[in-house]
Amino acid sequence: MAVQAATAGARVNLGARLKSKKHKGIKIDDVISFFGQLTTLLTAGTPLLRALQVAGEQSESEKLISILRRLAHDVAAGSTLHEAMLKHPKIFEPQWIEMIKAGERSGRLAEAVGELTEYIKIRRAVRSKVVSAMIYPLIMICVLIASLVVMLGKVVPTFAEFLQDFGGQLPGITVAVIGASEFVQTHMMHLVVTPIVVVLALRRYFKTASGRRRKEAIMLRIPLIGQLVVESTMERFAHNLGLLLKSGTPLLESLRTMPELFENQGIYGPAFTWIYHNVQKGDGLASSLERTGLFTPMVVSMVMVGEESGTLIEVLEEIATFYRSKVDVLVTRLTGMMEPIIVIVMGASVGVILMSVYLPMFQMASGPGVG
């Protein structure tokens, strides 16, 4: 129960604390609030410049307020909103700017900003669930390891001194646990420092192109985790492309933003670059997806139907909705499976340690087996 209590709080708060590194310290909630206010103001007929000024005055983020003031300054100087946003690539993502650009072209800026607001909300929710499914098991495993280290490093030595005072031969399980305890005490510094060094080294390696490829290749081979990577990628692809096309962005221009959207994925990121260039040469989207070997047959088939029938936007929306529900189910399965497994392992570990302590006492009480 202690393990469940300790990790449940971490899982609940994970989504609330989630913040994209891309936005450099500006909370995604502040960005959503800004776009929501901008939608309301533009829909009410407020001029863009005044809407930016009002939204900036109501923001709670000092960093975002500074950015919004610069946007308002550039718009006042004659820039369009998407042109002003292009100067802040660490805050406004490429697909956001493309949607704003399409809204400005069509004269539907308020609608485009509204759709963008809903898009960011969905992306935040899906990302939070996926990250929770990836991180939550690691948190539980860390709690398990920390508990074992404390028990072997602090609790067992106390009982070991007590048992060894009696002399005689100790049971094999007791000898093994005491040996593990002595190892933990002797190598405590290494056991603490080594994992930290390994994690830092892996983080640095995974920032390289080869590291991202290796990491994603490993994840794709892990049962359920690999399925989660594939299904969440299908959902992101369909949702992003569908929304860009719906906003009026041409297909080729929409595909051009995909590689950057998936830049943290070592296998799918380069694949989207290849897809963009292949479609640019005149190949169809469905055939390009199929030739990568990375997209599910369902996605390839439905995109092909959408291309042939002229309903690609509607098809992509259906794909996104389908895979979003699959991701929800899979996340629930993953977290539901990990809790009992970790609790069982924790219980078994504690049971072995308790057995190693009490077994010699039982032997001593029942006869002259010890001493």
C-alpha positions as CSV (number, residue, x, y, z in Angstrom):
1,M,0.0,0.0,0.0
2,A,2.9,2.3,0.7
3,V,4.2,1.8,-2.8
4,Q,0.8,2.5,-4.3
5,A,0.3,5.6,-2.1
6,A,3.8,7.0,-2.9
7,T,3.4,6.5,-6.7
8,A,-0.3,7.4,-7.1
9,G,0.4,11.0,-6.2
10,A,3.2,11.1,-8.7
11,R,1.0,9.8,-11.4
12,V,-1.9,12.2,-10.6
13,N,0.4,15.2,-10.7
14,L,2.4,14.2,-13.7
15,G,-0.1,15.6,-16.2
16,A,-0.5,18.8,-14.2
17,R,3.3,19.4,-14.1
18,L,3.8,18.5,-17.8
19,K,5.5,21.3,-19.6
20,S,7.0,21.2,-23.1
21,K,10.7,22.0,-23.3
22,K,10.0,23.8,-26.5
23,H,8.1,26.6,-24.8
24,K,11.1,27.5,-22.6
25,G,9.5,28.0,-19.2
26,I,6.1,29.2,-20.4
27,K,3.4,26.8,-19.1
28,I,1.2,25.3,-21.8
29,D,-1.8,26.3,-19.7
30,D,-0.8,29.9,-20.2
31,V,-0.6,29.5,-23.9
32,I,-4.0,27.8,-24.0
33,S,-5.4,30.7,-22.0
34,F,-3.9,33.2,-24.3
35,F,-5.3,31.6,-27.5
36,G,-8.7,31.1,-25.8
37,Q,-8.9,34.8,-24.9
38,L,-7.8,35.8,-28.3
39,T,-10.5,33.6,-29.9
40,T,-13.2,35.3,-27.7
41,L,-11.9,38.8,-28.5
42,L,-11.6,38.2,-32.3
43,T,-15.0,36.5,-32.4
44,A,-16.5,39.6,-30.7
45,G,-15.1,41.8,-33.4
46,T,-12.1,43.2,-31.5
47,P,-9.3,44.3,-33.9
48,L,-6.3,42.0,-33.8
49,L,-3.9,44.6,-32.3
50,R,-6.3,45.5,-29.5
51,A,-7.0,41.8,-28.9
52,L,-3.3,41.0,-28.5
53,Q,-3.0,43.9,-26.0
54,V,-5.9,42.9,-23.9
55,A,-4.9,39.2,-23.9
56,G,-1.4,40.3,-22.9
57,E,-2.7,42.4,-20.0
58,Q,-4.7,39.4,-18.7
59,S,-1.9,36.8,-18.8
60,E,-0.3,35.6,-15.6
61,S,3.0,34.7,-17.2
62,E,5.6,37.5,-17.3
63,K,7.5,35.7,-20.0
64,L,4.4,35.3,-22.1
65,I,3.4,38.9,-21.5
66,S,6.8,40.0,-22.9
67,I,6.3,37.8,-26.0
68,L,2.8,39.2,-26.5
69,R,4.0,42.8,-26.3
70,R,6.5,42.0,-29.1
71,L,3.7,40.4,-31.2
72,A,1.6,43.5,-30.7
73,H,4.5,45.8,-31.6
74,D,5.2,43.8,-34.8
75,V,1.5,43.7,-35.8
76,A,1.3,47.5,-35.2
77,A,4.3,47.9,-37.5
78,G,2.4,46.1,-40.3
79,S,3.3,42.4,-39.8
80,T,0.6,39.7,-40.0
81,L,0.1,37.6,-36.8
82,H,1.8,34.6,-38.3
83,E,4.8,36.7,-39.5
84,A,5.1,38.1,-35.9
85,M,4.9,34.6,-34.5
86,L,7.7,33.3,-36.8
87,K,10.1,35.4,-34.8
88,H,9.5,33.3,-31.7
89,P,9.9,29.6,-32.9
90,K,10.7,28.5,-29.3
91,I,7.2,29.5,-28.2
92,F,5.0,29.1,-31.3
93,E,5.2,25.7,-33.0
94,P,5.3,25.4,-36.8
95,Q,1.9,23.8,-37.2
96,W,0.4,26.5,-35.0
97,I,1.8,29.2,-37.2
98,E,0.6,27.4,-40.3
99,M,-2.9,27.3,-38.9
100,I,-2.8,31.0,-38.1
101,K,-1.4,31.7,-41.6
102,A,-4.2,29.7,-43.2
103,G,-6.8,31.6,-41.1
104,E,-5.4,34.9,-42.2
105,R,-5.5,33.9,-45.8
106,S,-9.1,32.8,-45.7
107,G,-10.3,35.6,-43.5
108,R,-11.3,33.2,-40.8
109,L,-8.7,34.1,-38.2
110,A,-11.0,33.8,-35.2
111,E,-12.1,30.3,-36.2
112,A,-8.5,29.3,-36.9
113,V,-7.4,30.4,-33.4
114,G,-10.4,28.7,-31.9
115,E,-9.5,25.4,-33.6
116,L,-5.9,25.9,-32.6
117,T,-6.9,26.3,-29.0
118,E,-8.9,23.0,-29.0
119,Y,-6.0,21.3,-30.8
120,I,-3.5,22.3,-28.1
121,K,-5.9,21.1,-25.4
122,I,-6.2,17.7,-27.0
123,R,-2.4,17.4,-27.6
124,R,-1.7,18.3,-24.0
125,A,-4.2,15.6,-22.8
126,V,-2.9,12.9,-25.1
127,R,0.8,13.7,-24.3
128,S,0.1,13.7,-20.6
129,K,-1.5,10.2,-20.8
130,V,1.3,8.8,-23.0
131,V,4.1,10.3,-20.8
132,S,2.3,9.0,-17.7
133,A,2.2,5.5,-19.1
134,M,5.9,5.7,-19.8
135,I,7.0,7.3,-16.6
136,Y,4.7,5.8,-14.0
137,P,6.2,2.3,-14.2
138,L,9.7,3.8,-13.8
139,I,8.6,5.8,-10.7
140,M,7.2,2.6,-9.2
141,I,10.4,0.6,-9.9
142,C,12.5,3.4,-8.4
143,V,10.4,3.3,-5.3
144,L,10.8,-0.5,-5.1
145,I,14.6,-0.3,-5.5
146,A,14.9,2.5,-3.0
147,S,12.8,0.5,-0.5
148,L,15.0,-2.5,-0.9
149,V,18.2,-0.5,-0.6
150,V,16.9,1.0,2.7
151,M,15.9,-2.3,4.1
152,L,19.2,-4.1,3.1
153,G,21.3,-1.1,4.1
154,K,19.7,-0.1,7.4
155,V,17.2,-2.7,8.6
156,V,18.9,-6.0,7.9
157,P,22.3,-5.1,9.5
158,T,20.5,-4.5,12.8
159,F,19.0,-8.0,12.8
160,A,22.2,-9.5,11.4
161,E,24.2,-8.4,14.4
162,F,21.5,-9.8,16.7
163,L,21.5,-13.2,14.9
164,Q,25.2,-13.6,14.6
165,D,25.6,-13.2,18.4
166,F,23.9,-16.6,18.8
167,G,26.6,-18.4,16.8
168,G,25.8,-21.6,15.0
169,Q,24.8,-22.1,11.4
170,L,22.3,-19.8,9.9
171,P,19.8,-20.9,7.3
172,G,20.8,-20.4,3.6
173,I,18.2,-17.7,3.0
174,T,19.5,-15.7,6.0
175,V,23.1,-16.0,4.8
176,A,22.1,-14.8,1.3
177,V,20.1,-11.8,2.6
178,I,23.0,-10.8,5.0
179,G,25.4,-11.1,2.1
180,A,23.2,-8.8,0.0
181,S,23.0,-6.4,2.9
182,E,26.8,-6.3,3.3
183,F,27.2,-5.8,-0.5
184,V,24.8,-2.8,-0.3
185,Q,26.6,-1.3,2.6
186,T,30.0,-1.8,1.0
187,H,29.0,-0.4,-2.4
188,M,26.4,2.1,-1.3
189,M,28.2,5.0,-3.0
190,H,28.5,3.1,-6.3
191,L,24.9,2.0,-6.1
192,V,23.8,5.6,-5.8
193,V,26.3,7.3,-8.2
194,T,26.4,4.7,-11.0
195,P,22.6,4.9,-11.9
196,I,22.8,8.7,-11.9
197,V,25.8,8.7,-14.2
198,V,24.2,6.2,-16.5
199,V,20.9,8.2,-16.7
200,L,22.8,11.4,-17.5
201,A,24.9,9.7,-20.1
202,L,21.8,8.1,-21.7
203,R,20.0,11.4,-21.7
204,R,22.9,13.0,-23.5
205,Y,23.1,10.1,-26.0
206,F,19.4,10.1,-26.7
207,K,19.6,13.8,-27.8
208,T,21.8,12.7,-30.8
209,A,20.2,11.4,-34.0
210,S,21.7,7.9,-33.5
211,G,20.6,7.9,-29.9
212,R,17.0,8.8,-30.8
213,R,16.9,6.0,-33.4
214,R,18.3,3.5,-30.9
215,K,15.9,4.5,-28.2
216,E,12.8,4.4,-30.4
217,A,13.9,1.0,-31.9
218,I,14.2,-0.4,-28.4
219,M,10.8,1.0,-27.3
220,L,9.1,-0.4,-30.4
221,R,10.3,-3.9,-29.5
222,I,8.9,-3.8,-25.9
223,P,5.4,-5.3,-25.7
224,L,2.6,-2.7,-25.1
225,I,5.2,0.1,-25.0
226,G,5.9,-0.4,-28.7
227,Q,2.2,-0.5,-29.4
228,L,1.7,2.7,-27.5
229,V,4.5,4.4,-29.5
230,V,2.9,3.3,-32.8
231,E,-0.7,4.2,-31.9
232,S,0.2,7.6,-30.3
233,T,2.2,8.4,-33.5
234,M,-0.7,7.5,-35.7
235,E,-3.0,9.7,-33.6
236,R,-0.6,12.7,-33.7
237,F,0.0,12.3,-37.4
238,A,-3.7,12.1,-38.3
239,H,-4.8,14.9,-35.9
240,N,-2.1,17.3,-37.0
241,L,-2.4,16.8,-40.7
242,G,-6.2,16.8,-40.6
243,L,-6.3,20.0,-38.7
244,L,-3.8,21.8,-41.0
245,L,-5.8,20.7,-44.1
246,K,-9.0,21.7,-42.5
247,S,-7.6,25.2,-41.8
248,G,-6.8,25.5,-45.5
249,T,-3.1,24.7,-45.6
250,P,-2.1,22.8,-48.8
251,L,-1.1,19.2,-48.3
252,L,2.5,19.7,-49.3
253,E,2.9,22.6,-46.9
254,S,1.2,20.7,-44.2
255,L,3.6,17.7,-44.6
256,R,6.5,20.1,-44.5
257,T,5.8,20.7,-40.8
258,M,5.6,17.0,-39.9
259,P,9.3,16.3,-39.5
260,E,9.8,19.0,-36.9
261,L,6.7,17.9,-35.1
262,F,8.2,14.4,-34.7
263,E,11.8,15.6,-34.4
264,N,12.2,13.8,-31.0
265,Q,11.4,10.4,-32.6
266,G,14.5,8.9,-34.2
267,I,12.6,6.6,-36.6
268,Y,9.4,8.4,-37.4
269,G,11.0,11.8,-37.6
270,P,13.2,11.0,-40.6
271,A,10.3,9.0,-42.1
272,F,8.2,12.1,-42.3
273,T,11.0,14.0,-44.1
274,W,11.1,11.2,-46.7
275,I,7.3,11.2,-47.0
276,Y,7.3,15.0,-47.7
277,H,10.0,14.7,-50.4
278,N,8.2,11.7,-51.9
279,V,4.9,13.5,-52.2
280,Q,6.7,16.6,-53.5
281,K,7.9,14.4,-56.4
282,G,4.3,13.4,-57.2
283,D,3.7,10.2,-55.3
284,G,0.5,9.8,-53.4
285,L,0.3,10.2,-49.6
286,A,-1.1,6.7,-48.9
287,S,1.6,5.0,-51.1
288,S,4.3,7.0,-49.4
289,L,3.1,6.0,-46.0
290,E,2.9,2.4,-47.0
291,R,6.5,2.4,-48.4
292,T,8.0,3.5,-45.1
293,G,6.6,0.3,-43.4
294,L,6.0,2.3,-40.3
295,F,2.2,3.0,-40.6
296,T,-0.5,0.6,-39.7
297,P,-2.5,-1.0,-42.6
298,M,-5.6,0.7,-41.3
299,V,-4.0,4.1,-41.6
300,V,-2.7,3.4,-45.1
301,S,-6.1,2.0,-46.3
302,M,-8.2,4.8,-44.9
303,V,-5.8,7.5,-46.3
304,M,-6.0,5.8,-49.7
305,V,-9.8,5.9,-49.5
306,G,-9.7,9.6,-48.4
307,E,-7.4,10.5,-51.4
308,E,-9.6,8.7,-53.9
309,S,-12.9,10.0,-52.6
310,G,-11.8,13.6,-51.8
311,T,-12.6,13.2,-48.1
312,L,-9.1,13.1,-46.7
313,I,-9.8,15.6,-44.0
314,E,-12.8,13.6,-42.7
315,V,-10.8,10.4,-42.9
316,L,-7.9,11.8,-40.9
317,E,-10.3,13.1,-38.2
318,E,-11.7,9.5,-37.9
319,I,-8.3,8.0,-37.7
320,A,-7.3,10.5,-35.0
321,T,-10.4,9.8,-33.0
322,F,-10.0,6.0,-33.3
323,Y,-6.3,6.0,-32.2
324,R,-7.0,8.5,-29.4
325,S,-9.4,6.0,-27.9
326,K,-7.0,3.2,-28.4
327,V,-4.2,5.2,-26.6
328,D,-6.6,5.8,-23.7
329,V,-7.4,2.1,-23.4
330,L,-3.7,1.1,-23.7
331,V,-2.6,3.6,-21.0
332,T,-5.2,2.2,-18.6
333,R,-4.0,-1.3,-19.3
334,L,-0.3,-0.4,-18.8
335,T,-0.8,1.4,-15.5
336,G,-3.3,-1.3,-14.4
337,M,-0.8,-4.1,-15.1
338,M,2.2,-2.4,-13.5
339,E,0.6,-1.7,-10.1
340,P,-0.1,-5.3,-9.1
341,I,3.2,-6.6,-10.5
342,I,5.3,-4.1,-8.6
343,V,3.2,-4.7,-5.4
344,I,3.7,-8.4,-5.7
345,V,7.4,-8.1,-6.3
346,M,7.6,-5.7,-3.3
347,G,5.6,-8.0,-1.1
348,A,7.8,-11.0,-2.1
349,S,11.0,-9.1,-1.4
350,V,9.8,-8.0,2.0
351,G,8.6,-11.6,2.7
352,V,12.0,-13.0,1.8
353,I,13.7,-10.5,4.1
354,L,11.3,-11.2,7.0
355,M,11.7,-14.9,6.5
356,S,15.5,-14.6,6.6
357,V,15.2,-12.8,10.0
358,Y,12.6,-14.9,11.7
359,L,13.6,-18.4,10.4
360,P,16.7,-18.5,12.7
361,M,14.6,-17.4,15.6
362,F,12.0,-20.2,15.0
363,Q,14.8,-22.7,14.8
364,M,16.4,-21.4,18.0
365,A,13.0,-21.6,19.8
366,S,12.2,-25.1,18.5
367,G,15.6,-26.8,19.4
368,P,19.3,-26.7,19.6
369,G,19.7,-26.0,15.9
370,V,21.3,-22.7,16.5
371,G,24.0,-22.3,19.1
